[in-house]
């Protein structure tokens, strides 16, 4: 956690603005949890595990049919994930 001060207040303000501007927060439901398990097992079988939080993000994206925008290369190992890297040339 950041020490008290101007930078912390700025970041908390920015966080509040982002959250306030969101129209919808995508829920983690049974379908997402099941896809999480499928993805996690598949990646471990491939010998390509990724961070747990990223498995949740991938599962949510697959279930909701969204495109995941990320520069993290490890997402390329997730089957059925529509992935775009906007930083690539």
Secondary structure as UniProt FT lines:
FT   HELIX           6..21
FT   HELIX           30..46
FT   HELIX           52..64
FT   STRAND          67..69
FT   HELIX           73..77
FT   TURN            79..80
FT   STRAND          82..84
FT   TURN            86..87
//
